[in-house]
């Protein structure tokens, strides 16, 4: 998927640079800067780092560990 996005981004950048040569205005210039920025992010981002994140939890002596997917209230009067 990442390779397809890089190819599409590069094709769009080439088209925008041709547009910039034909029409010297701010619109193709801003578009080309945006496409260059997104191309840099696509090339240098590491998509494997998101899938390898692991959560670890440590507790001290005589302590309890609680893990929740939402809000937690500790020591409420409803317990």
Secondary structure as UniProt FT lines:
FT   HELIX           2..22
FT   HELIX           26..44
FT   HELIX           48..51
FT   TURN            61..62
FT   TURN            77..78
//
